[in-house]
């Protein structure tokens, strides 16, 4: 059995997922990641020690793709446990346009990439997590589960679902597996840049002001919160706002 702990991150190729992989890899963990973005996974692979990482190109909203990816993960793990699952994948750009124009297929894309994916990946991960002694799941939600901006229906609904799935899984999977969620505020990743370009040139100053902490979040802020929740043995079923105080302003 490997002496190292193992983490699986969905949406590992970019942004928060990538930073989480790098954070845990830096602490000696073995890291596995699933993502649809093969190019980003290729770049990430180059930054990781050989033999300590498994990166699989897979759509985690698709049942067959998840089953295939777990076949690879199981082979790679052998008899070792999975210690931590981070359900992070999502279409992270929340803006879907006016409700009257929102096609069912687009609604479904947002729900599948986030909420359905968290269900499918957790379902496959549970037997692997149960092999260990301190397993946990961290679901990446959003402040938009509890506060809204216009034209974010599908994204907001998927994140509300993630929050509910979190406490439902915590109740059912405990005491073997603890399950928590993180609700990030604005974090400096691609989707934030895209949103920023849509608004005025001094968006950074404005976005900083939205957060009582005085700044937009960094990907490392979320990776550190994942580590905290994994280590916090008496914390389960919780939704941690890692949002610089945005939700209490
Ligand atoms: P990102 O776009 O930089 O990264 C998301 C990753 O998920 C990408 O690599 C993408 O390819 C992957 N992905 C998307 N759909 C997938 C699918 N079906 N299967 C596999 N991989 C898929 O976004 P990010 O900002 O790093 O967001 C990460 C998480 O944090 C998301 O759940 C997002 O909703 C949440 N979040 C982000 C912010 C923010 O400001 N950036 C705020 C609140 C919540």
Boltz pocket constraint, residues with backbone or C-beta under 6 A from the ligand:
constraints:
  - pocket:
      binder: B
      contacts: [[A, 10], [A, 11], [A, 12], [A, 13], [A, 14], [A, 15], [A, 16], [A, 17], [A, 34], [A, 35], [A, 36], [A, 37], [A, 40], [A, 58], [A, 59], [A, 60], [A, 61], [A, 87], [A, 88], [A, 89], [A, 90], [A, 91], [A, 92], [A, 112], [A, 113], [A, 114], [A, 117], [A, 140], [A, 141], [A, 142], [A, 143], [A, 183], [A, 184], [A, 185], [A, 186], [A, 187], [A, 188], [A, 189], [A, 190], [A, 191], [A, 192]]
      max_distance: 6.0
